[in-house]
Amino acid sequence: MNLKVRLAIMSFMQFAIWGAYLTCMGIYLSKIGMGSHIGSFFAMQGFVSLFMPTLIGIIADRWVPAQRLYGFCHLVAGVAMLLAGLYGQQEGAQVSFSVLFGLFSLSIAFYMPSLALSYSVAYNALTTAGIDTVKSFPPIRVFGTVGFIASMWFVDIMDYEQNHNQFIASGILGILLFLYALTLPSCPVNKKKGKQSYVELFGLQAFALFKRKNMAVFLIFAMLLGVCLQITNGFATPFIDHFQSVPAYADSFGVKYPVILYSISQFSETFCILLIPFFMRRYGIKKVVVIATIAWFFRFALLGMGNPGSGVWMFILSMIVYGVAFDFFNISGSLFIDQSTDSSIRSSAQGLFLLMTNGIGSTLGSLAAQVVVNAHTAADGSVQWSDCWYIFAVYALVVGIAFHFMFHPERKEELS
């Protein structure tokens, strides 16, 4: 089978696993009385990303081929997520937070590092085959978004977005990807001989990237932009779902099918990913990331101004700009890291990037967003959602302005 097709299948399944629950988990948690814990579930995704991607990346660089470790991660993650779903099925509305949260945490502890490993496996296979990663990886990554959308739609059409079946679907997909990973191209490990420093011995060379001023600034801003990642994943669908209680909007399409409405974001991703090679070559990493921050501003602001009725066009536009916000930062950032580091630390460097974005940034974002939402929640449970979205929008704008003035990459780092 063609290499690009094999990697596209991997990407499709990788994100289909996530798409089964990521955008609708908040609805399920609200239905079983855990609405106040939504931030905790999403923050846990960030917390495990503080150490698991880097740790797994080091192991992949030093001792275990990345594709094998990738499969193992999906086996553990898939089984744990399947158990979480089966537990939810058994207990119904009497689900214990500690048990559900524990199984979910175990699953994502091994799923999150698989994101960085999937990039590492793809970059290694393409480089080994003599294929330009900047030109060829984005079209492969598109299939990840297609998988995410397909999974979202399946869950929404089957009415799984409000129950435990979203976890069961995700778990089954994870186990299937474990089996598929057994067929992926082999990745080399960097087994140096002779006397080594402790940094080399334990595979910590990726952290030396912080010694390079431009890279340190980029990684810090990756963390600050990472704050935005889980805000809409955690609260966008519960926000749209709350319009059910407003008679004027109760029968609108967005209220009836919030996950499908939200999936417009992923359709936008499929288009925007294909634009990355052009924008990276033409404008460079700095301008691409600035564009992403502006898109984040509009993503949040439009949600604050819109509604499922006469203002539904603002919701749709918010979903469309998400593709720019996410792809122009996450995918371009991953490519920038790959192009700026040695192949011997490819997996750990990607793990470090994930640590900064989905780890520290995402954790802070999830917890901060929950604080903001709780602060704008009245005694009767109603939320001043518009104020929340405007706060998030201002944050994104400030980060973008600061990045523009503080990040000064060298010409060779711009990939232009």
C-alpha positions as CSV (number, residue, x, y, z in Angstrom):
1,M,0.0,0.0,0.0
2,N,1.2,3.5,-0.8
3,L,3.1,5.1,2.2
4,K,0.9,8.3,2.2
5,V,-2.3,6.2,2.2
6,R,-1.0,4.1,5.2
7,L,-0.2,7.3,7.1
8,A,-3.5,8.8,6.2
9,I,-5.4,5.8,7.6
10,M,-3.3,6.2,10.8
11,S,-4.2,9.9,11.0
12,F,-7.9,9.1,10.4
13,M,-8.1,6.6,13.2
14,Q,-6.0,8.7,15.6
15,F,-8.4,11.6,15.6
16,A,-11.6,9.6,15.2
17,I,-10.8,8.2,18.7
18,W,-10.7,11.8,20.1
19,G,-13.7,13.0,18.0
20,A,-16.0,10.4,19.6
21,Y,-16.1,12.3,22.9
22,L,-14.0,15.5,22.9
23,T,-16.7,17.9,21.8
24,C,-19.7,16.2,23.5
25,M,-18.3,14.9,26.8
26,G,-19.5,18.2,28.4
27,I,-23.1,17.4,27.4
28,Y,-22.8,13.9,28.9
29,L,-21.2,15.1,32.1
30,S,-23.9,17.7,32.5
31,K,-26.6,15.1,32.1
32,I,-25.2,12.9,34.9
33,G,-24.9,15.9,37.3
34,M,-21.1,16.5,36.8
35,G,-21.4,19.9,35.0
36,S,-19.2,21.5,37.6
37,H,-16.5,18.9,36.8
38,I,-16.3,19.6,33.1
39,G,-13.2,21.7,33.6
40,S,-11.6,18.9,35.7
41,F,-12.0,16.3,32.9
42,F,-10.5,18.6,30.3
43,A,-7.8,19.8,32.7
44,M,-6.7,16.2,33.2
45,Q,-6.0,16.0,29.5
46,G,-3.6,18.9,30.0
47,F,-2.2,17.5,33.3
48,V,-1.1,14.2,31.8
49,S,0.3,16.1,28.9
50,L,2.7,17.8,31.3
51,F,4.8,14.7,31.5
52,M,3.5,11.7,29.5
53,P,4.2,13.0,25.9
54,T,7.8,14.0,26.9
55,L,8.4,10.7,28.8
56,I,7.0,8.5,26.1
57,G,8.9,10.6,23.5
58,I,12.2,10.0,25.3
59,I,11.5,6.3,25.4
60,A,10.7,6.3,21.7
61,D,13.9,8.2,20.9
62,R,16.2,6.1,23.1
63,W,14.8,2.6,23.6
64,V,11.5,1.5,21.9
65,P,10.7,2.1,18.2
66,A,8.0,4.8,18.0
67,Q,5.5,2.8,16.1
68,R,5.6,0.0,18.7
69,L,5.2,2.4,21.6
70,Y,2.4,4.1,19.6
71,G,0.5,0.9,19.4
72,F,1.0,0.1,23.1
73,C,-0.4,3.5,24.0
74,H,-3.5,2.9,22.0
75,L,-4.1,-0.5,23.5
76,V,-4.0,0.9,27.1
77,A,-6.0,4.0,26.2
78,G,-8.6,2.0,24.3
79,V,-9.2,-0.6,27.0
80,A,-9.5,2.1,29.7
81,M,-11.9,4.2,27.7
82,L,-14.0,1.1,26.9
83,L,-14.2,0.3,30.6
84,A,-15.2,3.9,31.4
85,G,-18.1,3.5,28.9
86,L,-19.2,0.1,30.2
87,Y,-19.1,1.5,33.8
88,G,-21.3,4.4,32.7
89,Q,-23.7,1.9,31.1
90,Q,-23.9,-0.1,34.2
91,E,-24.4,2.8,36.7
92,G,-26.5,5.2,34.6
93,A,-27.1,8.4,36.5
94,Q,-25.5,7.0,39.6
95,V,-22.0,7.2,38.2
96,S,-19.3,7.8,40.7
97,F,-17.1,10.7,39.8
98,S,-14.0,9.1,41.2
99,V,-14.4,5.9,39.2
100,L,-15.3,7.5,35.9
101,F,-12.7,10.2,36.3
102,G,-10.1,7.5,37.2
103,L,-10.7,5.4,34.1
104,F,-10.9,8.5,31.9
105,S,-7.6,9.7,33.3
106,L,-5.8,6.4,32.7
107,S,-7.1,6.4,29.1
108,I,-5.9,9.9,28.2
109,A,-2.6,9.4,30.0
110,F,-1.7,7.1,27.2
111,Y,-3.8,8.7,24.4
112,M,-2.2,12.2,24.7
113,P,1.4,11.1,24.0
114,S,0.1,9.1,21.0
115,L,-0.6,12.5,19.3
116,A,3.1,13.4,19.4
117,L,4.1,9.9,18.4
118,S,1.7,9.9,15.4
119,Y,3.5,13.0,14.1
120,S,6.9,11.5,14.8
121,V,6.0,8.2,13.0
122,A,4.8,10.2,10.0
123,Y,7.7,12.6,9.8
124,N,10.2,9.7,10.1
125,A,8.5,7.7,7.4
126,L,8.3,10.6,5.0
127,T,11.8,11.7,5.6
128,T,13.2,8.2,5.2
129,A,11.3,8.0,1.9
130,G,12.8,11.3,0.8
131,I,9.5,13.1,0.8
132,D,9.2,16.8,1.8
133,T,7.3,16.9,5.1
134,V,6.1,20.6,4.9
135,K,4.5,19.8,1.5
136,S,3.3,16.3,2.1
137,F,2.3,16.1,5.8
138,P,-0.6,18.5,5.8
139,P,-2.7,16.5,3.2
140,I,-2.0,13.4,5.3
141,R,-3.1,15.2,8.5
142,V,-6.3,16.3,6.7
143,F,-7.6,12.7,7.1
144,G,-7.2,13.1,10.9
145,T,-9.8,15.9,10.8
146,V,-12.0,13.8,8.5
147,G,-11.8,11.0,11.0
148,F,-12.7,13.5,13.8
149,I,-15.7,14.7,11.8
150,A,-16.9,11.2,10.9
151,S,-16.7,10.2,14.6
152,M,-18.5,13.3,15.8
153,W,-21.3,12.8,13.3
154,F,-21.7,9.1,14.1
155,V,-22.0,9.9,17.8
156,D,-24.5,12.7,17.2
157,I,-26.6,10.8,14.7
158,M,-26.7,7.8,17.1
159,D,-27.6,10.1,20.0
160,Y,-24.5,9.0,21.9
161,E,-23.5,12.6,22.7
162,Q,-25.7,12.5,25.8
163,N,-24.6,9.2,27.2
164,H,-21.7,6.7,27.9
165,N,-21.7,5.2,24.4
166,Q,-19.4,8.0,23.2
167,F,-16.7,6.4,25.5
168,I,-17.4,2.9,24.2
169,A,-17.1,4.0,20.6
170,S,-13.8,5.7,21.4
171,G,-12.4,2.7,23.2
172,I,-13.2,0.3,20.3
173,L,-11.5,2.6,17.8
174,G,-8.5,2.8,20.1
175,I,-8.1,-1.0,20.2
176,L,-8.5,-1.2,16.4
177,L,-5.7,1.4,16.0
178,F,-3.5,-0.7,18.2
179,L,-3.9,-3.6,15.7
180,Y,-3.2,-1.3,12.8
181,A,-0.1,0.2,14.4
182,L,1.5,-3.3,14.1
183,T,1.7,-2.6,10.3
184,L,3.3,0.9,10.4
185,P,6.8,1.6,9.1
186,S,9.6,1.1,11.6
187,C,11.2,4.0,13.4
188,P,14.9,4.0,14.5
189,V,16.0,4.5,18.0
190,N,19.1,6.6,18.9
191,K,21.3,4.1,20.8
192,K,24.6,6.0,21.4
193,K,27.6,4.1,22.5
194,G,30.5,5.3,24.7
195,K,30.4,7.7,27.6
196,Q,27.3,9.9,27.8
197,S,26.2,12.8,30.0
198,Y,23.1,12.4,32.2
199,V,21.2,14.5,29.7
200,E,22.0,12.2,26.9
201,L,21.6,9.0,29.0
202,F,18.0,9.9,29.9
203,G,17.1,11.5,26.6
204,L,16.6,15.0,27.8
205,Q,18.2,16.8,24.9
206,A,14.9,18.2,23.7
207,F,14.9,20.5,26.8
208,A,18.1,22.1,25.5
209,L,15.8,23.8,22.9
210,F,15.1,26.4,25.7
211,K,18.7,27.5,25.4
212,R,17.9,28.9,22.0
213,K,16.3,32.3,22.6
214,N,13.9,32.1,19.6
215,M,12.9,28.6,20.4
216,A,12.3,29.4,24.0
217,V,10.1,32.3,23.1
218,F,8.2,30.2,20.6
219,L,7.6,27.4,23.2
220,I,6.4,29.8,25.8
221,F,3.9,31.3,23.4
222,A,2.9,27.8,22.4
223,M,2.0,27.4,26.0
224,L,0.0,30.7,26.1
225,L,-1.9,29.8,22.9
226,G,-2.4,26.3,24.3
227,V,-4.7,27.9,26.8
228,C,-7.2,28.4,24.0
229,L,-7.3,24.8,22.9
230,Q,-9.7,23.3,25.4
231,I,-11.9,26.3,26.1
232,T,-14.3,25.7,23.2
233,N,-13.8,21.9,23.4
234,G,-15.0,21.9,27.0
235,F,-17.7,24.7,26.9
236,A,-18.9,25.3,23.3
237,T,-21.4,22.5,23.0
238,P,-22.7,23.0,26.6
239,F,-23.1,26.7,25.7
240,I,-25.0,25.9,22.5
241,D,-27.0,23.2,24.3
242,H,-28.2,25.7,27.0
243,F,-30.3,27.4,24.4
244,Q,-32.8,24.5,24.8
245,S,-34.1,26.3,27.8
246,V,-34.9,29.4,25.7
247,P,-38.2,28.9,23.9
248,A,-37.3,31.1,21.0
249,Y,-34.4,28.8,20.1
250,A,-35.5,25.4,21.4
251,D,-36.4,24.1,17.9
252,S,-33.4,25.5,16.0
253,F,-31.0,23.2,14.2
254,G,-28.1,24.3,16.3
255,V,-29.9,23.3,19.5
256,K,-31.1,20.0,18.2
257,Y,-27.7,19.0,16.7
258,P,-25.0,21.0,18.6
259,V,-22.3,18.5,17.7
260,I,-23.1,18.6,14.0
261,L,-23.1,22.4,14.2
262,Y,-19.8,22.3,16.0
263,S,-18.4,19.9,13.4
264,I,-18.3,22.9,10.9
265,S,-15.1,23.7,12.8
266,Q,-13.5,20.4,11.7
267,F,-14.7,20.9,8.1
268,S,-12.9,24.2,8.2
269,E,-9.8,22.4,9.5
270,T,-9.7,20.1,6.4
271,F,-9.5,23.2,4.1
272,C,-7.1,25.2,6.3
273,I,-4.6,22.3,6.7
274,L,-4.1,22.3,3.0
275,L,-3.3,26.0,3.1
276,I,-0.4,25.5,5.5
277,P,2.3,24.6,3.0
278,F,1.6,27.8,1.0
279,F,1.4,30.1,4.0
280,M,4.5,28.6,5.7
281,R,6.5,29.0,2.5
282,R,5.1,32.4,1.6
283,Y,4.9,34.1,5.0
284,G,6.9,32.1,7.6
285,I,6.1,30.8,11.0
286,K,5.8,34.2,12.7
287,K,3.0,35.6,10.5
288,V,1.2,32.2,10.4
289,V,1.0,32.1,14.2
290,V,-0.1,35.8,14.4
291,I,-2.9,35.0,11.9
292,A,-3.9,32.1,14.2
293,T,-4.1,34.4,17.3
294,I,-6.4,36.8,15.4
295,A,-8.6,33.8,14.4
296,W,-8.8,32.8,18.1
297,F,-10.0,36.3,18.9
298,F,-12.8,36.0,16.4
299,R,-13.6,32.4,17.4
300,F,-14.4,33.5,20.9
301,A,-15.9,36.9,20.1
302,L,-18.4,35.5,17.5
303,L,-19.6,32.9,20.0
304,G,-20.3,35.7,22.5
305,M,-22.3,37.8,19.9
306,G,-24.2,34.9,18.2
307,N,-27.3,32.8,18.9
308,P,-29.0,29.9,17.2
309,G,-31.7,32.2,15.7
310,S,-31.0,35.4,13.8
311,G,-27.4,35.3,15.0
312,V,-26.7,31.7,13.8
313,W,-24.4,33.1,11.1
314,M,-22.0,34.3,13.8
315,F,-21.9,30.8,15.2
316,I,-21.2,29.4,11.7
317,L,-18.5,32.0,11.1
318,S,-16.9,31.2,14.5
319,M,-16.8,27.5,13.5
320,I,-15.1,28.5,10.2
321,V,-12.4,30.6,11.7
322,Y,-11.6,27.8,14.1
323,G,-9.8,26.0,11.3
324,V,-7.4,28.9,10.9
325,A,-7.0,29.2,14.7
326,F,-6.2,25.6,15.3
327,D,-4.3,24.5,12.2
328,F,-2.2,27.7,11.7
329,F,-0.9,27.2,15.3
330,N,-0.9,23.5,16.0
331,I,0.1,21.9,12.7
332,S,2.4,24.7,11.7
333,G,4.0,24.7,15.1
334,S,4.6,20.9,14.9
335,L,6.2,21.3,11.5
336,F,8.4,24.2,12.8
337,I,9.6,22.1,15.7
338,D,10.4,19.2,13.3
339,Q,12.3,21.4,10.9
340,S,14.2,23.1,13.7
341,T,15.4,20.1,15.6
342,D,17.7,17.1,15.0
343,S,16.1,13.9,13.9
344,S,17.7,12.0,16.8
345,I,15.3,13.9,19.2
346,R,12.3,14.0,16.9
347,S,9.9,12.2,19.2
348,S,11.0,14.0,22.4
349,A,10.9,17.4,20.7
350,Q,7.3,16.7,19.6
351,G,6.5,15.6,23.1
352,L,8.0,18.8,24.4
353,F,5.8,20.9,22.1
354,L,2.7,18.9,23.2
355,L,3.8,19.4,26.8
356,M,3.7,23.2,26.3
357,T,0.4,23.3,24.3
358,N,-1.8,20.4,25.4
359,G,0.0,20.1,28.8
360,I,0.7,23.3,30.6
361,G,-1.4,25.5,28.3
362,S,-4.4,23.3,28.1
363,T,-4.4,22.6,31.8
364,L,-4.3,26.3,32.7
365,G,-6.9,27.0,30.0
366,S,-9.3,24.4,31.2
367,L,-9.1,25.4,34.9
368,A,-9.1,29.1,34.1
369,A,-12.1,28.7,31.8
370,Q,-14.0,26.8,34.5
371,V,-13.2,29.6,37.0
372,V,-14.5,32.2,34.5
373,V,-17.7,30.3,33.8
374,N,-18.3,29.6,37.5
375,A,-17.8,33.3,38.3
376,H,-20.5,34.2,35.7
377,T,-22.9,31.5,36.9
378,A,-26.0,32.8,38.8
379,A,-27.6,31.0,41.8
380,D,-30.2,29.5,39.5
381,G,-27.6,27.9,37.3
382,S,-27.8,30.4,34.4
383,V,-24.5,31.5,32.9
384,Q,-23.6,34.9,31.4
385,W,-22.0,33.2,28.4
386,S,-21.3,36.3,26.3
387,D,-19.2,37.8,29.0
388,C,-17.2,34.6,29.3
389,W,-16.5,34.5,25.5
390,Y,-15.5,38.2,25.5
391,I,-12.9,37.6,28.2
392,F,-11.4,34.7,26.2
393,A,-11.3,36.8,23.1
394,V,-9.4,39.6,24.8
395,Y,-6.9,37.1,26.1
396,A,-6.2,35.7,22.6
397,L,-5.8,39.2,21.2
398,V,-3.3,40.2,23.9
399,V,-1.2,37.0,23.3
400,G,-1.1,37.7,19.6
401,I,0.1,41.2,20.0
402,A,2.8,40.1,22.5
403,F,3.9,37.3,20.1
404,H,4.3,39.8,17.2
405,F,6.6,42.0,19.2
406,M,8.6,39.4,21.1
407,F,9.2,36.5,18.5
408,H,12.0,37.3,16.0
409,P,13.0,34.1,14.1
410,E,16.0,34.0,12.0
411,R,15.5,33.8,8.2
412,K,16.3,30.1,8.1
413,E,13.8,29.4,10.8
414,E,10.9,31.0,8.9
415,L,10.6,28.0,6.4
416,S,9.9,30.6,3.8
